[in-house]
Structure formats: C-alpha cells, structure tokens
Amino acid sequence: MSSSHSVHAGRHPRLAASTLAALGVVFGDIGTSPLYAFRECFAGPHGVAIDPRNLTGAASLIVWSLLLVVSAKYLFVILRLDNRGEGGILALSALIRGAAKHAGRKDPRKILLLGLAGAALIYADGMLTPAISVLSAVEGLSVSAPLLAHWAVPISVVILAGLFGIQRHGTGKVGVLFGPVVLLWFSALALLGGRALLAHPQVLWSLSPAEGFLFLVHEWQHAFPLLAAVFLAVTGGEALYADLGHFGSRPIRLGWFSVVLPALVLNYLGQAALLTADPSAIRSPFFLLAPEVLRFPLTLLATAAAIIASQALITGAFSLTTQAIQLGCLPRLHVQHTSEHSVGQVYVPGVNRLLAAACILLVLTFKTSAALAGAYGIAIALTMAITSLLFHSAARAVWGWSHLKAGLATALFLTIDGAFLVANSLKIFHGGWFPLVMGGGVMALMIIWIWGRERLYARLSRESLPVEVLLRDLCKGRIHRVSGTAVYMSGKGTQVPTALLHNLKHNQVLHERVILLHVITLDQPRADREEMLEHDDLGEGLHRVTLKFGFAEAPDVPSALKSLMPGPVRFQPGKATYFLGRESYGVGKKATFRDRLRMSLFAIMARNASPATAYFQLPPGRVVELGAQITL
C-alpha cells in the first residue's frame, strides 16, 4: 500500500510539471484568441447588431466550437493517432503510409500530397500568427495608454524583430518561464471574465447550443462571416496535435480541461456580459474587461503571452522543416541543434529569416489586427479539413475501422470543418489569398524536390555499374588497392556509386575496405537500435551497409557506424575517408517548357542545399567530394 502510494506521489509532480510546461508551449496560440475573436463577430463591415440575444448567441457558437473542434475532435480522437509518440500532420501521413507498406499495399500517393499540403499551410500560419498575436496585444495601448496608441505598429515590429533575433540562441533557457507566464495569463482571463459575468449572469444561457443555432438562423444573412469570426477562437487547435511529441497526451488533456477551457469560456462569456452593459466597449472588449488601473499591466501581460504564442509556432515551423528534410520533401537546409540534451530543439536560419521578413511585412502592410483577421484563418481551416481527411485513412489503416464507422466519424468532422472552411473562403479577396499563395508556393517546391530526386535516381540507376561487375574486376586483381577505409554514399539499389566510379577513373585506386552506405529515413520518429543497421559483406573488402534513422532524429553517420558495425569490421570514424558526389545539373534539349522550369527550380534548390558533410555529421577533414555533370 505504501509503495503504491509513493509511486503515485512520484507521478503527480512529474505530471504537474509537464502540464505546466505544456501550457507555455501548446496553448499559447489558442490562449491569445480572446484578444480579437469575439470582437470580430460584431466589428467590421459584416458585424451583426450588438444586442443581448446576439451577444449570447455569438458566445454560444464560440463555446461549442471549442467543445466540438478542440475537445471532441482533437483531444479525444486525433491525439490517439500518434506516430510512436510524435504528432502533427506530417507524422500522421507518415503513420498511414507506414501502415500501408506494412500491410503490403502500395504507398498511397494522395496521403503524401495531403500531408505536404497541410505542412505547407502550417508555414503560412507561422507567418500570420506572430503578426496578429503581437499586434493585437500591443493595440491594448489604445485603451491603457492612448498617447502611445499610434506607436502600435513600430512597437510590434521591434518586438517581432527581437523575437526572431533571439531564435539562434535556442528556447531552452527561457522556456522554463513560459509555463508560469501563460498560467498567469489564463488566470487573468478567468478572473476578468468571471468578474463581468457576475454582473450579468444571464449570459450563462450561452452554454446552451440552442442559443448558437438560433443566432445563426436569426442572422442568416451574416452566417458565414460570423462563422469565420467564430473560427478565430479555435485557431491553435492544430498545435495541440503538432506538439504531442514534446509532452504526451496526458499533460495536454489535463492542461486543456483543468485550466485552458474554463479560462477561455469564462473570458468569452465575460466579454459578452461587458458588451451587454456597454455596447461601445466593442472597440476593445478584452482590455475594457479590466479596471482602468490594471489595463497597462494587462497590455504587458498580453504582449508576453503573444510572444510566447508566436515562439511556439516558430519552434513548430523549425521542427516541421527538420521532419520534411528527413522525409525527403525538402532539400537539406542548415539546421542547428540548440540543446545538448533535447534533439527536438532546433534552429533553421533560412526558415527564421523567411518568417521574420513575412511577419514584419504583414504588420507594416495591414497595420491593425482587425485588418489582419481578414487574412487569418483560412490556412488553419484548410489544415483542419486535411487532418479530418487523413483521419479517415488512419482509422482504416491503423485502427482497422470499417468503412462505415470511419466514414461516419469523418463526415461529422468534415461537416464542422467544411462550414468553417467555406466561411473563411469569403476572406480570400480581403487578404486570405496571402496564406494560400504562400502555402501553395511551399507545396510546389516540395513536390518539385520529390519529383527531381526521383528523376535523378532513375537517371543514375540507368547509367551506373552493377556491383557484381566491380567485384569481378577486384577478383581478377585489375584494380590497385591502398590501405584504409573508404565510405561511399550510395543509393538503395545494387549499383556502384557515381563517386566511386569517378575515383577509379581519376585516381585508379581503391581502398582495401570499402563501405557502400545507404541512409534511409523511416516513417516513424525514431529507429529501434536493433534495426538501425543492415550489413552485407560482399567479399573483396566491399560492405553494403544500410543505416536507418527516424524522421525526428539527426543522422549522425560516423557515430552510428562506430557503435553498430560488426566487430570484425572495426570501423574507426576518425581514420575513414568519406567520398561524396557533388552533382551539377543540366537540362536536356528535348525537355518540354514545363520540365525545363521544374528542372531549373530543382537545380537551384540542390545548388543551395546544405552540404552533406554537415547534415550527416561527417568530419570535414576526412571528406572528399567528386563532381559530376548530370543532364536530367
């Protein structure tokens, strides 16, 4: 009895600490939605009349959207679809494709395309979320310090520049502060909302779904603009799934139901209660919930919460990029690991610069959070709809559900997602085109990269020499051998690597021990140690080796070879020579204009990719690169 009690006592502090950390990372985006979501239902050209019935109805729609989309769909269903603990749309598509391969079925191409589309849209969201979160928080100055109101845009730009400027230092050191600050933020949300609610308890009728339905019926002319505004309250729901690998499902569920959901509901009901008493408060209902003396501190707290929300999304974009590179969807980019202890903490300078420029440009262009709200939402609505489509395939392939059961659940999700998507499509001409164009551009680059790699591999396979021919020449003693170990990066086939052929052609020697190394990325976040290496001794000093890494791992080739190669081979990373091919690409004369364009873009991406030396963590002083011109 006492030992069982001590086990539970040990679990609770760990769960509490994980839940507090999850508050700081997972819920920042959805937690800052009260700054602008409720206001957008009544502001702007499509805003409805501010009267008690409409206020109760709008609050009801928001509350039930949180319950149905976030609680029911994500917390109870989607979070169960983890890829060995990892979540997110790329991990989900990899899980489905892995299950299909395991069952002996063909790799489902449409699943890959859906995963790429969702990932590309998350980049677009990563540009908009920091901009609208920080700008809406700083706009609190119009209420708390009116003399500084016209400085909202410059201050937002400075904050965003500083936020992106510190990314290279990593988030581990400041991450411990995120949880307590966000807990303070949610406490403020609950207290401010509860205070206003006590004065007008009739707003509690919002907890009835009938109020929301009747509101939509009564305001049918404004139904879709209303749903687009309501959707702003659930943006950030996808982050709960994307950050699954960092914390696990239990802390996320506990944080949502014990802290986040009650605080959000109280605050939205409180804003409805405030506007019931004073419709003129629509200019800034969130900040006007607070007594005048507390509005400036609240603005500072809101800005801190917005920065944290932005940080979570930026970090997510870095992690997504790393996964996409590992899965072969993007060229190798320079990735810095900012923590010695956590593989997941990475910094991608190229992505950081792109997001920084886009966020600052958005703030300077749109100038107000109300204007930015016109561009915000459609990318996330599309991502949520794609997740629902992928859920159907996952339920069938991973859980073994019947067509009927999976179809009914998917239809329910898509009914809600589809309504929000159609509503947000009205924003396309008011700024919504921006995330669609950005997402479409990123997806196009991913598809071109995959297409180019497949075309390149097919070309090399046609022209390369079978290993059997090399072995026959070695048996006859026609090739001069020198002491040492050479590692040649190789394809997955039985062909001699191009770099080895070039070495033989120019140097006319071969090392006494040659490792033909093929590195592959699995459809799972981490490889099992006992399955990481496949070794085949071909004779004559040739070894064919396959190293397997998960898509969430950094491929440290020398370390893996040293620890996993069989004893008789005695691999020593510091004494081996690594031969890499460095190809430049040309376009064939018979290529169509479309192929020429794709090949040119592929060549540009390949030329600007990070060197394989850094990506595979090879010792720079032991690497030899051999160039080749390849016509695609």
C-alpha positions in Angstrom: 0.0 0.0 0.0 2.7 2.4 1.0 4.9 1.6 -2.1 1.8 2.2 -4.4 1.2 5.5 -2.7 4.8 6.6 -3.3 4.6 5.7 -7.0 1.5 7.8 -7.4 3.1 10.6 -5.4 6.1 10.5 -7.8 3.9 10.6 -10.8 1.8 13.6 -9.8 4.7 16.1 -9.5 6.0 15.0 -12.9 2.6 15.2 -14.5 2.0 18.7 -12.9 5.4 19.9 -14.2 4.7 18.5 -17.7 1.3 20.1 -17.7 2.7 23.5 -16.7 5.3 23.2 -19.5 2.6 22.3 -22.0 0.6 25.4 -21.0 3.5 27.5 -22.1 4.1 25.8 -25.5 0.9 24.2 -26.6 -1.8 26.6 -25.7 -0.2 30.0 -26.4 -1.9 30.4 -29.8 -5.4 29.5 -28.8 -4.9 31.3 -25.5 -4.4 34.7 -27.2 -7.6 34.4 -29.4 -9.8 36.3 -26.9 -7.8 39.4 -27.8 -9.6 39.6 -31.1 -12.0 36.7 -31.8 -15.2 37.9 -30.0 -14.7 41.5 -31.2 -14.6 40.3 -34.9 -18.1 38.9 -34.6 -19.5 42.4 -34.2 -16.9 44.6 -35.7 -16.2 45.3 -39.4 -18.5 45.5 -42.4 -20.2 42.2 -41.7 -20.6 42.7 -38.0 -24.1 42.0 -36.5 -26.1 44.2 -34.2 -24.9 44.4 -30.6 -27.9 43.3 -28.6 -28.2 40.8 -25.7 -29.6 37.9 -27.8 -26.8 38.2 -30.4 -24.1 38.5 -27.8 -25.4 35.3 -26.1 -25.6 33.6 -29.4 -22.1 34.5 -30.5 -20.6 33.4 -27.2 -22.6 30.1 -27.5 -21.1 29.5 -31.0 -17.6 30.1 -29.7 -18.0 27.8 -26.6 -19.5 24.9 -28.6 -16.8 25.3 -31.3 -14.2 24.9 -28.5 -16.0 21.8 -27.2 -16.6 20.1 -30.6 -13.4 21.0 -32.5 -10.8 21.1 -29.8 -12.2 18.9 -27.1 -14.1 16.2 -29.1 -12.1 16.1 -32.3 -8.5 16.8 -31.2 -8.3 15.8 -27.5 -10.4 12.7 -27.7 -9.8 11.3 -31.2 -6.9 12.8 -33.2 -4.4 12.8 -30.2 -4.8 9.0 -30.2 -3.2 8.8 -33.6 0.4 9.3 -32.5 3.3 8.0 -34.6 5.4 6.4 -31.8 4.7 9.4 -29.6 5.0 12.1 -32.4 2.1 14.1 -33.7 1.5 16.6 -36.4 0.2 16.4 -40.0 3.5 15.1 -41.5 3.8 12.4 -38.7 0.2 11.4 -39.4 0.7 11.0 -43.1 3.9 9.0 -42.4 2.0 6.8 -40.0 -0.6 6.0 -42.6 2.0 5.3 -45.3 3.9 3.1 -42.9 0.8 1.1 -42.1 0.1 0.7 -45.8 3.6 -0.6 -46.5 3.4 -2.9 -43.5 0.2 -4.4 -44.9 1.9 -4.9 -48.3 -0.1 -2.3 -50.1 1.2 0.4 -52.5 2.5 3.6 -51.0 -0.6 5.9 -51.1 0.4 8.9 -53.1 -2.6 11.0 -52.2 -1.7 10.7 -48.5 1.7 12.1 -49.2 0.2 15.0 -51.1 -2.3 15.7 -48.3 0.5 15.7 -45.8 2.5 18.1 -47.9 -0.4 20.4 -48.3 -1.1 20.5 -44.6 2.6 21.1 -43.8 2.8 23.9 -46.4 -0.2 25.7 -44.9 1.4 25.5 -41.4 4.2 27.6 -42.7 1.7 30.2 -43.9 0.1 30.1 -40.4 3.5 30.6 -38.9 3.8 33.9 -40.8 0.3 35.2 -39.7 0.0 34.0 -36.1 3.0 36.0 -34.7 1.9 39.1 -36.6 -1.8 39.1 -35.5 -1.0 38.0 -31.9 1.7 40.6 -31.2 -0.2 43.4 -33.0 -3.5 42.7 -31.2 -1.7 42.7 -27.8 0.2 45.9 -28.4 -3.1 47.5 -29.6 -4.1 47.4 -25.9 -2.2 50.7 -25.7 -5.2 52.4 -27.3 -7.1 51.7 -24.0 -4.3 51.6 -21.4 -2.1 54.4 -22.8 -3.9 56.3 -25.5 -0.9 58.6 -26.1 1.1 55.6 -27.3 -1.7 54.2 -29.5 -0.2 55.4 -32.8 3.1 53.6 -31.9 1.4 50.2 -32.0 2.9 49.2 -35.4 6.5 50.3 -34.7 6.4 48.7 -31.3 5.1 45.4 -32.9 7.8 45.5 -35.5 10.5 45.9 -32.8 9.1 43.1 -30.7 8.9 40.7 -33.7 12.4 41.6 -34.8 13.7 40.9 -31.3 11.7 37.7 -31.1 13.2 36.3 -34.4 16.6 37.7 -33.5 17.0 35.6 -30.3 16.0 32.3 -32.1 19.6 31.4 -32.8 20.2 31.1 -29.0 17.6 28.4 -28.6 14.5 28.4 -26.4 15.6 26.0 -23.7 16.8 28.7 -21.3 13.8 30.9 -21.5 11.3 28.0 -22.0 11.0 27.4 -18.2 9.4 30.9 -17.9 6.7 30.2 -20.5 4.6 27.9 -18.3 4.2 30.2 -15.3 3.6 33.3 -17.5 0.9 31.5 -19.5 -0.7 30.2 -16.3 -0.8 33.8 -15.1 -2.4 34.8 -18.4 -5.1 32.1 -18.2 -5.8 33.1 -14.6 -6.2 36.7 -15.7 -8.6 35.5 -18.5 -10.7 33.6 -16.0 -10.8 36.4 -13.3 -11.6 39.2 -15.8 -14.4 37.1 -17.5 -15.8 35.9 -14.2 -15.9 39.5 -12.8 -18.0 40.7 -15.7 -20.2 37.6 -15.7 -21.2 38.1 -12.1 -22.8 41.4 -13.1 -24.8 39.9 -16.0 -25.3 36.1 -15.2 -28.0 35.9 -17.9 -25.1 35.4 -20.4 -24.8 31.8 -19.0 -27.5 30.9 -21.5 -24.6 30.8 -23.9 -23.8 27.3 -22.6 -26.9 26.0 -24.4 -26.1 25.0 -28.0 -29.7 26.1 -29.0 -28.6 29.8 -28.5 -25.9 29.5 -31.1 -28.1 27.7 -33.6 -30.9 30.3 -33.2 -28.4 33.1 -33.5 -27.2 31.7 -36.9 -30.8 31.3 -38.1 -31.8 34.8 -36.9 -28.7 36.3 -38.6 -28.6 34.1 -41.6 -27.5 37.0 -43.9 -24.3 37.2 -41.9 -24.0 33.5 -41.1 -20.7 32.8 -43.0 -18.9 36.0 -41.9 -19.9 35.1 -38.3 -18.6 31.6 -38.6 -15.3 33.0 -40.0 -15.0 35.2 -36.9 -16.0 32.4 -34.5 -13.3 30.2 -36.1 -10.7 32.6 -34.8 -11.4 31.2 -31.3 -10.3 27.7 -32.3 -7.1 28.6 -34.3 -4.3 26.9 -32.4 -6.2 23.7 -32.1 -3.9 22.0 -34.5 -0.9 22.9 -32.3 -2.3 20.5 -29.6 -1.6 17.6 -32.1 1.6 19.0 -33.5 3.2 19.3 -30.1 2.2 15.9 -28.9 5.7 14.5 -29.2 7.0 17.1 -26.7 4.7 16.4 -23.8 2.4 13.4 -24.5 -1.4 13.3 -24.5 -2.0 13.3 -20.7 -0.4 16.7 -19.8 -2.1 18.2 -22.9 -5.6 16.9 -21.9 -5.1 17.8 -18.3 -4.0 21.4 -19.1 -6.9 21.9 -21.5 -9.7 20.7 -19.3 -8.4 22.0 -15.9 -7.0 25.4 -17.0 -7.4 26.4 -20.6 -11.0 25.6 -21.5 -12.5 27.0 -18.3 -10.5 30.2 -18.6 -11.4 30.7 -22.3 -15.1 30.0 -21.7 -15.2 32.5 -18.7 -13.5 35.2 -20.7 -15.7 34.9 -23.8 -18.8 34.9 -21.6 -17.3 37.9 -19.7 -16.9 39.8 -23.0 -20.5 39.1 -23.9 -21.6 40.4 -20.4 -19.5 43.6 -20.8 -21.0 44.4 -24.2 -24.5 43.7 -22.8 -23.9 46.5 -20.4 -21.9 48.8 -22.7 -22.1 48.2 -26.5 -19.5 50.9 -27.1 -16.8 48.7 -25.5 -16.7 46.8 -28.8 -13.7 48.9 -29.8 -11.6 46.7 -27.4 -13.8 44.4 -25.3 -10.9 42.3 -24.0 -8.9 45.2 -22.4 -12.0 47.0 -21.2 -12.9 44.0 -19.0 -10.1 45.1 -16.7 -10.4 48.1 -14.3 -8.6 51.1 -15.6 -5.6 50.8 -13.2 -4.9 47.3 -14.4 -5.1 47.9 -18.2 -1.5 48.8 -18.7 -0.2 45.7 -16.8 -2.7 43.6 -18.7 -1.3 45.0 -22.0 2.2 44.0 -20.9 0.9 40.5 -19.9 -1.0 40.2 -23.2 2.2 41.1 -25.1 4.2 38.5 -23.2 1.5 35.9 -23.9 1.5 36.8 -27.6 5.3 36.5 -27.8 5.1 33.0 -26.2 2.3 32.0 -28.6 4.5 33.2 -31.5 7.5 31.4 -30.1 5.6 28.1 -30.0 4.6 28.4 -33.7 8.1 29.4 -34.8 9.6 26.4 -33.0 6.9 24.2 -34.6 8.0 25.5 -38.1 11.6 24.6 -37.3 10.6 21.1 -36.2 8.4 20.7 -39.3 11.2 21.7 -41.6 13.5 19.1 -40.0 10.9 16.4 -40.4 10.4 17.4 -44.1 14.1 17.3 -44.8 14.4 13.9 -43.2 11.4 12.6 -45.2 13.0 13.9 -48.4 10.4 16.6 -49.0 12.8 19.5 -48.8 16.5 19.9 -49.7 19.0 19.8 -46.9 18.8 23.2 -45.0 21.3 24.3 -42.4 19.9 23.1 -39.1 21.5 24.0 -35.8 20.8 21.9 -32.7 20.4 24.4 -29.8 20.4 21.8 -26.9 22.8 19.1 -26.0 20.0 17.2 -24.2 16.9 17.6 -26.5 17.1 16.5 -30.1 13.8 18.4 -30.8 15.3 21.8 -30.1 16.5 23.0 -33.4 17.0 26.3 -35.2 16.8 26.7 -39.0 18.3 30.1 -40.0 16.7 30.1 -43.5 13.2 29.5 -42.2 13.7 32.0 -39.4 14.7 34.7 -41.9 11.7 33.9 -44.1 9.2 34.0 -41.2 10.7 37.2 -39.8 10.5 39.1 -43.1 6.9 37.9 -43.7 5.7 38.8 -40.2 7.2 42.3 -40.3 5.9 42.9 -43.8 2.4 41.8 -42.8 2.3 44.2 -39.8 3.6 47.1 -42.0 1.0 46.3 -44.7 -2.1 45.5 -42.7 -1.4 47.9 -39.7 -4.2 46.6 -37.5 -5.2 43.2 -36.1 -8.7 43.7 -37.5 -7.3 44.0 -41.0 -5.0 41.0 -40.4 -8.0 39.0 -39.2 -9.2 39.1 -42.9 -6.1 37.1 -43.9 -6.1 34.9 -40.8 -8.0 31.6 -40.5 -8.3 30.1 -44.0 -4.9 28.3 -43.8 -5.8 26.8 -40.5 -9.3 25.9 -41.6 -7.8 24.0 -44.6 -5.2 22.3 -42.4 -8.0 21.1 -40.0 -10.1 19.8 -43.0 -7.0 17.9 -44.3 -6.4 16.4 -40.9 -10.0 15.1 -41.0 -9.4 13.5 -44.4 -6.2 11.9 -43.2 -8.1 10.7 -40.1 -10.4 8.5 -42.3 -7.3 6.8 -43.8 -5.7 6.4 -40.4 -8.8 5.0 -38.8 -8.9 2.4 -41.6 -5.2 1.6 -41.9 -4.1 1.9 -38.2 -7.1 1.1 -36.2 -8.8 -1.3 -38.6 -12.2 0.5 -38.5 -14.8 -0.4 -41.1 -15.7 1.9 -44.0 -19.0 2.8 -42.3 -17.5 3.6 -38.9 -14.6 5.6 -40.3 -16.9 7.3 -42.8 -19.4 8.4 -40.2 -16.8 9.9 -37.9 -15.0 11.7 -40.8 -18.4 13.0 -42.1 -19.1 14.5 -38.7 -15.7 16.2 -38.5 -15.9 17.4 -42.1 -19.4 18.9 -41.6 -17.9 21.3 -39.0 -14.6 21.8 -40.8 -16.3 22.3 -44.1 -18.6 25.0 -42.6 -15.6 26.9 -41.2 -13.7 26.4 -44.5 -16.5 27.8 -46.6 -16.9 30.7 -44.2 -13.2 31.5 -44.3 -13.2 31.3 -48.1 -15.0 34.6 -48.1 -11.8 36.2 -46.8 -9.8 35.3 -49.9 -10.3 38.7 -51.5 -9.7 40.5 -48.2 -6.2 39.1 -47.5 -6.9 35.4 -47.4 -5.1 35.0 -50.7 -1.8 35.6 -48.9 -1.6 32.3 -46.9 -3.0 30.3 -49.8 -0.3 31.7 -52.2 2.5 31.1 -49.6 1.2 27.6 -48.8 0.8 26.8 -52.5 4.4 28.0 -53.2 5.9 25.9 -50.4 3.9 22.8 -51.5 5.0 23.4 -55.2 8.7 23.5 -54.1 8.2 20.3 -52.0 6.6 18.4 -55.0 9.4 19.6 -57.4 12.1 18.4 -55.0 10.5 15.0 -54.6 10.0 14.8 -58.4 13.6 15.9 -59.1 15.0 13.3 -56.7 13.1 10.5 -58.3 14.2 11.6 -61.8 17.8 11.9 -60.6 17.8 8.4 -59.0 16.2 6.9 -62.2 18.9 8.5 -64.3 21.8 7.4 -62.1 20.4 3.9 -61.9 20.3 3.6 -65.7 23.9 4.7 -66.2 25.7 3.2 -63.1 27.6 -0.1 -63.0 26.3 -3.2 -61.2 28.4 -4.1 -58.0 28.9 -7.6 -59.4 31.0 -6.2 -62.3 33.2 -4.3 -59.8 33.6 -7.5 -57.7 34.7 -9.5 -60.8 37.4 -6.9 -61.6 38.6 -6.9 -58.0 38.8 -10.7 -58.1 41.0 -10.5 -61.2 43.3 -8.0 -59.4 42.8 -5.4 -62.1 42.3 -2.6 -59.5 45.1 -1.3 -57.4 44.2 -1.3 -53.6 45.5 1.0 -50.9 45.3 0.7 -47.1 42.4 2.3 -45.2 38.6 2.5 -45.2 36.5 4.4 -47.7 32.8 5.2 -47.2 30.8 6.0 -50.3 27.2 7.3 -50.0 25.2 5.0 -52.2 21.6 4.6 -53.4 19.3 1.8 -52.3 20.0 -0.4 -55.3 22.8 -2.7 -56.2 24.7 -0.2 -58.3 28.2 1.2 -57.8 28.0 4.8 -56.5 29.0 7.5 -59.1 31.6 8.9 -56.7 33.4 5.5 -56.6 33.4 5.3 -60.4 34.9 8.8 -60.6 37.5 7.9 -58.0 38.5 4.9 -60.0 38.6 6.9 -63.3 40.8 9.7 -62.0 42.9 8.1 -59.2 42.8 4.5 -60.4 43.0 3.1 -56.8 40.5 1.7 -54.3 40.8 1.4 -50.5 41.3 -2.1 -49.1 37.9 -1.7 -47.2 35.0 -0.1 -48.9 31.6 0.7 -47.4 28.7 1.3 -49.7 26.5 3.3 -47.4 22.8 3.9 -47.9 20.9 6.1 -45.4 17.2 6.0 -45.3 14.5 7.8 -43.2 11.7 5.7 -41.7 8.0 6.6 -41.4 8.5 6.7 -37.7 10.1 9.4 -35.4 12.9 7.2 -34.1 14.5 4.0 -35.3 14.8 1.0 -33.0 18.5 0.4 -32.2 18.5 -3.2 -33.2 17.0 -2.4 -36.6 19.2 0.7 -37.4 21.9 -1.1 -39.3 21.8 -3.7 -42.1 25.2 -5.1 -43.1 26.1 -7.4 -46.0 29.7 -8.5 -46.6 30.1 -8.7 -50.4 33.6 -10.0 -50.3 36.8 -8.5 -51.7 36.7 -5.9 -48.9 33.3 -4.5 -50.0 30.5 -4.0 -47.5 27.0 -2.9 -48.3 25.5 -1.0 -45.2 22.1 0.5 -44.7 21.6 2.9 -41.9 18.1 3.8 -40.8 17.1 6.9 -38.9 13.7 8.2 -37.7 12.3 11.4 -39.2 12.7 13.2 -35.8 16.4 12.1 -35.5 19.6 13.9 -36.5 21.5 11.4 -38.8 24.9 11.1 -37.1 26.5 8.7 -39.6 30.1 8.3 -38.0 28.7 7.6 -34.6 26.1 5.1 -35.8 28.8 3.2 -37.9 31.2 3.1 -35.0 28.6 1.8 -32.5 26.7 -0.6 -34.8 29.1 -2.1 -37.3 30.1 -5.7 -36.5 33.3 -6.2 -34.5 35.4 -7.8 -37.3 35.0 -4.6 -39.5 36.5 -2.4 -36.7 35.1 0.9 -38.1 37.1 4.0 -36.9 35.3 7.2 -37.9 38.4 9.4 -37.5 40.5 7.3 -39.9 37.9 6.6 -42.6 37.7 8.7 -45.8 34.2 9.7 -46.9 33.6 10.1 -50.6 30.6 12.2 -51.7 29.2 13.0 -55.1 28.6 16.7 -55.9 26.4 16.9 -59.0 25.6 19.9 -61.1 22.5 19.6 -63.3 21.8 20.4 -66.9 18.5 20.3 -68.8 18.2 18.1 -71.9 17.5 19.6 -75.3 14.3 17.6 -75.7 12.7 18.7 -72.5 9.3 20.5 -72.6 9.0 24.0 -71.2 7.2 22.6 -68.1 10.0 20.1 -67.4 12.7 22.8 -68.0 11.0 25.0 -65.4 10.8 22.2 -62.9 14.4 21.1 -63.5 15.7 24.6 -63.2 14.0 25.0 -59.8 15.2 21.6 -58.7 18.8 22.6 -59.7 18.6 25.9 -57.8 17.4 24.1 -54.7 20.1 21.4 -55.0 22.8 24.1 -55.5 21.7 25.9 -52.4 21.2 22.8 -50.2 23.4 22.5 -47.1 26.4 20.3 -47.7 26.0 16.6 -46.9 29.1 16.9 -44.7 27.2 18.9 -42.0 23.9 17.1 -42.5 25.4 13.6 -41.9 27.8 15.0 -39.3 30.9 13.8 -41.1 34.4 15.0 -40.0 35.1 17.8 -42.6 38.8 16.9 -42.8 38.0 13.4 -43.9 35.6 14.2 -46.7 36.4 14.1 -50.5 33.9 15.5 -52.9 33.9 14.4 -56.6 31.9 16.5 -59.0 29.8 15.3 -62.0 27.6 17.0 -64.6 24.3 15.3 -65.0 21.7 16.1 -67.7 18.2 15.4 -66.5 
